[in-house]
Amino acid sequence: MSDENYSACEEAIELLVTGETEEAIGELTAIIARDPSNEHAYFFMGQALYEQKEYERALAAYVKALEITPHYIGAMIGAGQCLRLLGEHDKALRMGRQILSIRKDDPDALYLLGLVHYQRGENAAAQKYLEAFLKTNPEIEIALEVEGILQVLRGDFTPMDEDGVEA
């Protein structure tokens, strides 16, 4: 991965950080037009589109980044989360496992795998991955979310629907 390619994306990254997603997409589109081999531009395009909940387009951008740089972990994570949200659970699981084969105990891969298994109702596997994720000391907001899921999995808490009735 090229430092020069990353540097070319710095303005777009700043736009993403400040929540100016449309502007970032415009900047990234221009970078890609100038240099269609910039893996970082495709990755950050995926990030911007993911923020807009355009998961199919985000997935396409992550896949393009992976075509250029096959073991780009960030793009693999982004693609896995898009696949999960698009209901492509088998593909999301494969992506998570592939990441762990490259980077053992990667927090984002553990989180991805835990969420996919949870969505599929595979509680033991979900619990295994989410507990492993918590051991990586994630940020407090995400740790609290994962702990809530684990409480449900352990039967410590019964989720309610929007009417306050046990789900």
Short mmCIF file of the C-alpha atoms (twelve columns), coordinates in Angstrom:
data_MODEL
# 
_entry.id   MODEL 
# 
loop_
_atom_site.group_PDB 
_atom_site.id 
_atom_site.type_symbol 
_atom_site.label_atom_id 
_atom_site.label_alt_id 
_atom_site.label_comp_id 
_atom_site.label_asym_id 
_atom_site.label_seq_id 
_atom_site.Cartn_x 
_atom_site.Cartn_y 
_atom_site.Cartn_z 
_atom_site.pdbx_PDB_model_num 
ATOM 1   C CA . MET A 1   0.000   0.000   0.000   1 
ATOM 2   C CA . SER A 2   1.352   3.313   -1.044  1 
ATOM 3   C CA . ASP A 3   1.932   6.201   1.334   1 
ATOM 4   C CA . GLU A 4   1.579   8.481   -1.696  1 
ATOM 5   C CA . ASN A 5   -1.877  7.048   -2.408  1 
ATOM 6   C CA . TYR A 6   -2.892  7.587   1.210   1 
ATOM 7   C CA . SER A 7   -1.589  11.169  1.165   1 
ATOM 8   C CA . ALA A 8   -3.702  11.868  -1.915  1 
ATOM 9   C CA . CYS A 9   -6.784  11.053  0.196   1 
ATOM 10  C CA . GLU A 10  -6.028  13.256  3.209   1 
ATOM 11  C CA . GLU A 11  -8.478  16.023  2.288   1 
ATOM 12  C CA . ALA A 12  -11.248 13.473  1.697   1 
ATOM 13  C CA . ILE A 13  -10.434 11.792  5.011   1 
ATOM 14  C CA . GLU A 14  -10.751 15.120  6.796   1 
ATOM 15  C CA . LEU A 15  -14.115 15.680  5.127   1 
ATOM 16  C CA . LEU A 16  -15.273 12.264  6.329   1 
ATOM 17  C CA . VAL A 17  -14.090 12.975  9.869   1 
ATOM 18  C CA . THR A 18  -16.027 16.231  9.958   1 
ATOM 19  C CA . GLY A 19  -19.166 14.551  8.607   1 
ATOM 20  C CA . GLU A 20  -19.055 16.151  5.177   1 
ATOM 21  C CA . THR A 21  -19.759 12.877  3.411   1 
ATOM 22  C CA . GLU A 22  -21.057 14.254  0.098   1 
ATOM 23  C CA . GLU A 23  -18.005 16.475  -0.249  1 
ATOM 24  C CA . ALA A 24  -15.738 13.538  0.579   1 
ATOM 25  C CA . ILE A 25  -17.414 11.448  -2.120  1 
ATOM 26  C CA . GLY A 26  -16.806 14.240  -4.616  1 
ATOM 27  C CA . GLU A 27  -13.151 14.474  -3.636  1 
ATOM 28  C CA . LEU A 28  -12.692 10.694  -3.758  1 
ATOM 29  C CA . THR A 29  -14.399 10.497  -7.154  1 
ATOM 30  C CA . ALA A 30  -11.886 13.042  -8.471  1 
ATOM 31  C CA . ILE A 31  -8.953  11.106  -6.974  1 
ATOM 32  C CA . ILE A 32  -10.158 7.859   -8.555  1 
ATOM 33  C CA . ALA A 33  -10.587 9.608   -11.927 1 
ATOM 34  C CA . ARG A 34  -6.960  10.797  -11.733 1 
ATOM 35  C CA . ASP A 35  -5.597  7.519   -10.367 1 
ATOM 36  C CA . PRO A 36  -7.820  4.456   -10.700 1 
ATOM 37  C CA . SER A 37  -5.169  2.361   -8.928  1 
ATOM 38  C CA . ASN A 38  -5.469  4.238   -5.608  1 
ATOM 39  C CA . GLU A 39  -6.655  1.534   -3.219  1 
ATOM 40  C CA . HIS A 40  -7.125  4.062   -0.401  1 
ATOM 41  C CA . ALA A 41  -9.493  6.186   -2.482  1 
ATOM 42  C CA . TYR A 42  -11.706 3.143   -3.032  1 
ATOM 43  C CA . PHE A 43  -11.493 2.211   0.651   1 
ATOM 44  C CA . PHE A 44  -12.534 5.677   1.817   1 
ATOM 45  C CA . MET A 45  -15.229 5.778   -0.873  1 
ATOM 46  C CA . GLY A 46  -16.526 2.573   0.715   1 
ATOM 47  C CA . GLN A 47  -16.451 4.258   4.121   1 
ATOM 48  C CA . ALA A 48  -18.363 7.281   2.832   1 
ATOM 49  C CA . LEU A 49  -20.998 5.177   1.099   1 
ATOM 50  C CA . TYR A 50  -21.319 2.963   4.188   1 
ATOM 51  C CA . GLU A 51  -22.013 6.090   6.253   1 
ATOM 52  C CA . GLN A 52  -24.837 6.866   3.830   1 
ATOM 53  C CA . LYS A 53  -26.164 3.314   4.228   1 
ATOM 54  C CA . GLU A 54  -25.503 2.608   0.548   1 
ATOM 55  C CA . TYR A 55  -24.183 -0.857  1.352   1 
ATOM 56  C CA . GLU A 56  -24.151 -2.296  -2.172  1 
ATOM 57  C CA . ARG A 57  -22.157 0.629   -3.544  1 
ATOM 58  C CA . ALA A 58  -19.890 0.597   -0.486  1 
ATOM 59  C CA . LEU A 59  -19.259 -3.113  -1.022  1 
ATOM 60  C CA . ALA A 60  -18.316 -2.463  -4.648  1 
ATOM 61  C CA . ALA A 61  -15.792 0.182   -3.546  1 
ATOM 62  C CA . TYR A 62  -14.269 -2.133  -0.921  1 
ATOM 63  C CA . VAL A 63  -14.039 -4.942  -3.483  1 
ATOM 64  C CA . LYS A 64  -12.227 -2.607  -5.886  1 
ATOM 65  C CA . ALA A 65  -9.731  -1.722  -3.135  1 
ATOM 66  C CA . LEU A 66  -9.211  -5.459  -2.559  1 
ATOM 67  C CA . GLU A 67  -8.658  -6.091  -6.251  1 
ATOM 68  C CA . ILE A 68  -5.789  -3.598  -6.091  1 
ATOM 69  C CA . THR A 69  -4.459  -4.696  -2.673  1 
ATOM 70  C CA . PRO A 70  -5.794  -8.191  -1.820  1 
ATOM 71  C CA . HIS A 71  -4.947  -8.204  1.910   1 
ATOM 72  C CA . TYR A 72  -6.158  -4.667  2.703   1 
ATOM 73  C CA . ILE A 73  -7.594  -5.478  6.145   1 
ATOM 74  C CA . GLY A 74  -9.688  -2.301  6.404   1 
ATOM 75  C CA . ALA A 75  -11.354 -3.015  3.065   1 
ATOM 76  C CA . MET A 76  -11.918 -6.623  4.109   1 
ATOM 77  C CA . ILE A 77  -13.647 -5.452  7.300   1 
ATOM 78  C CA . GLY A 78  -15.758 -2.939  5.407   1 
ATOM 79  C CA . ALA A 79  -16.743 -5.542  2.818   1 
ATOM 80  C CA . GLY A 80  -17.602 -8.016  5.578   1 
ATOM 81  C CA . GLN A 81  -19.849 -5.537  7.364   1 
ATOM 82  C CA . CYS A 82  -21.587 -4.647  4.082   1 
ATOM 83  C CA . LEU A 83  -22.127 -8.331  3.338   1 
ATOM 84  C CA . ARG A 84  -23.567 -8.780  6.841   1 
ATOM 85  C CA . LEU A 85  -25.960 -5.864  6.418   1 
ATOM 86  C CA . LEU A 86  -26.990 -7.116  2.979   1 
ATOM 87  C CA . GLY A 87  -27.857 -10.505 4.479   1 
ATOM 88  C CA . GLU A 88  -24.951 -12.300 2.781   1 
ATOM 89  C CA . HIS A 89  -24.010 -14.042 6.016   1 
ATOM 90  C CA . ASP A 90  -22.006 -16.918 4.516   1 
ATOM 91  C CA . LYS A 91  -19.825 -14.486 2.576   1 
ATOM 92  C CA . ALA A 92  -19.453 -12.231 5.622   1 
ATOM 93  C CA . LEU A 93  -18.325 -15.213 7.713   1 
ATOM 94  C CA . ARG A 94  -15.790 -16.195 5.054   1 
ATOM 95  C CA . MET A 95  -14.443 -12.651 5.025   1 
ATOM 96  C CA . GLY A 96  -14.130 -12.586 8.818   1 
ATOM 97  C CA . ARG A 97  -12.316 -15.931 8.859   1 
ATOM 98  C CA . GLN A 98  -9.999  -14.793 6.085   1 
ATOM 99  C CA . ILE A 99  -9.067  -11.719 8.133   1 
ATOM 100 C CA . LEU A 100 -8.344  -13.881 11.195  1 
ATOM 101 C CA . SER A 101 -6.115  -16.102 9.034   1 
ATOM 102 C CA . ILE A 102 -4.053  -13.013 8.212   1 
ATOM 103 C CA . ARG A 103 -4.279  -11.219 11.558  1 
ATOM 104 C CA . LYS A 104 -5.082  -13.526 14.461  1 
ATOM 105 C CA . ASP A 105 -7.445  -11.966 17.019  1 
ATOM 106 C CA . ASP A 106 -8.222  -8.906  14.871  1 
ATOM 107 C CA . PRO A 107 -10.848 -7.010  16.933  1 
ATOM 108 C CA . ASP A 108 -12.892 -5.909  13.931  1 
ATOM 109 C CA . ALA A 109 -12.999 -9.449  12.527  1 
ATOM 110 C CA . LEU A 110 -14.047 -10.861 15.905  1 
ATOM 111 C CA . TYR A 111 -16.813 -8.247  16.124  1 
ATOM 112 C CA . LEU A 112 -17.950 -8.977  12.563  1 
ATOM 113 C CA . LEU A 113 -18.058 -12.724 13.174  1 
ATOM 114 C CA . GLY A 114 -19.875 -12.282 16.475  1 
ATOM 115 C CA . LEU A 115 -22.548 -10.088 14.912  1 
ATOM 116 C CA . VAL A 116 -23.083 -12.411 11.953  1 
ATOM 117 C CA . HIS A 117 -23.471 -15.440 14.198  1 
ATOM 118 C CA . TYR A 118 -25.838 -13.448 16.430  1 
ATOM 119 C CA . GLN A 119 -27.966 -12.451 13.443  1 
ATOM 120 C CA . ARG A 120 -28.083 -16.094 12.349  1 
ATOM 121 C CA . GLY A 121 -29.203 -17.218 15.804  1 
ATOM 122 C CA . GLU A 122 -25.968 -19.152 16.359  1 
ATOM 123 C CA . ASN A 123 -25.687 -18.093 19.969  1 
ATOM 124 C CA . ALA A 124 -22.709 -20.186 21.106  1 
ATOM 125 C CA . ALA A 125 -20.552 -19.005 18.207  1 
ATOM 126 C CA . ALA A 126 -21.735 -15.406 18.658  1 
ATOM 127 C CA . GLN A 127 -20.877 -15.524 22.347  1 
ATOM 128 C CA . LYS A 128 -17.407 -16.979 21.644  1 
ATOM 129 C CA . TYR A 129 -16.484 -14.249 19.153  1 
ATOM 130 C CA . LEU A 130 -18.040 -11.378 21.091  1 
ATOM 131 C CA . GLU A 131 -16.300 -12.404 24.325  1 
ATOM 132 C CA . ALA A 132 -13.001 -12.613 22.418  1 
ATOM 133 C CA . PHE A 133 -13.743 -9.158  20.997  1 
ATOM 134 C CA . LEU A 134 -14.236 -7.689  24.481  1 
ATOM 135 C CA . LYS A 135 -10.798 -9.010  25.493  1 
ATOM 136 C CA . THR A 136 -9.277  -6.644  22.902  1 
ATOM 137 C CA . ASN A 137 -10.346 -3.632  25.032  1 
ATOM 138 C CA . PRO A 138 -12.596 -1.857  22.517  1 
ATOM 139 C CA . GLU A 139 -13.915 1.657   22.982  1 
ATOM 140 C CA . ILE A 140 -16.467 1.914   25.777  1 
ATOM 141 C CA . GLU A 141 -19.491 2.603   23.542  1 
ATOM 142 C CA . ILE A 142 -18.980 -0.529  21.481  1 
ATOM 143 C CA . ALA A 143 -18.022 -2.573  24.549  1 
ATOM 144 C CA . LEU A 144 -21.343 -1.638  26.176  1 
ATOM 145 C CA . GLU A 145 -23.258 -2.598  23.032  1 
ATOM 146 C CA . VAL A 146 -21.490 -5.974  22.875  1 
ATOM 147 C CA . GLU A 147 -22.028 -6.566  26.585  1 
ATOM 148 C CA . GLY A 148 -25.743 -5.974  26.031  1 
ATOM 149 C CA . ILE A 149 -25.798 -8.590  23.265  1 
ATOM 150 C CA . LEU A 150 -23.921 -11.016 25.512  1 
ATOM 151 C CA . GLN A 151 -26.465 -10.467 28.305  1 
ATOM 152 C CA . VAL A 152 -29.222 -11.446 25.891  1 
ATOM 153 C CA . LEU A 153 -27.237 -14.501 24.751  1 
ATOM 154 C CA . ARG A 154 -26.653 -15.594 28.355  1 
ATOM 155 C CA . GLY A 155 -30.334 -15.151 29.190  1 
ATOM 156 C CA . ASP A 156 -29.588 -12.390 31.702  1 
ATOM 157 C CA . PHE A 157 -31.889 -10.021 29.837  1 
ATOM 158 C CA . THR A 158 -34.907 -10.503 27.618  1 
ATOM 159 C CA . PRO A 159 -35.173 -8.034  24.741  1 
ATOM 160 C CA . MET A 160 -38.424 -6.089  24.381  1 
ATOM 161 C CA . ASP A 161 -40.136 -5.061  21.195  1 
ATOM 162 C CA . GLU A 162 -41.084 -1.432  20.577  1 
ATOM 163 C CA . ASP A 163 -44.339 -1.899  22.520  1 
ATOM 164 C CA . GLY A 164 -42.466 -3.069  25.633  1 
ATOM 165 C CA . VAL A 165 -43.472 -6.709  25.158  1 
ATOM 166 C CA . GLU A 166 -40.863 -9.436  25.524  1 
ATOM 167 C CA . ALA A 167 -39.565 -10.333 22.070  1 
# 
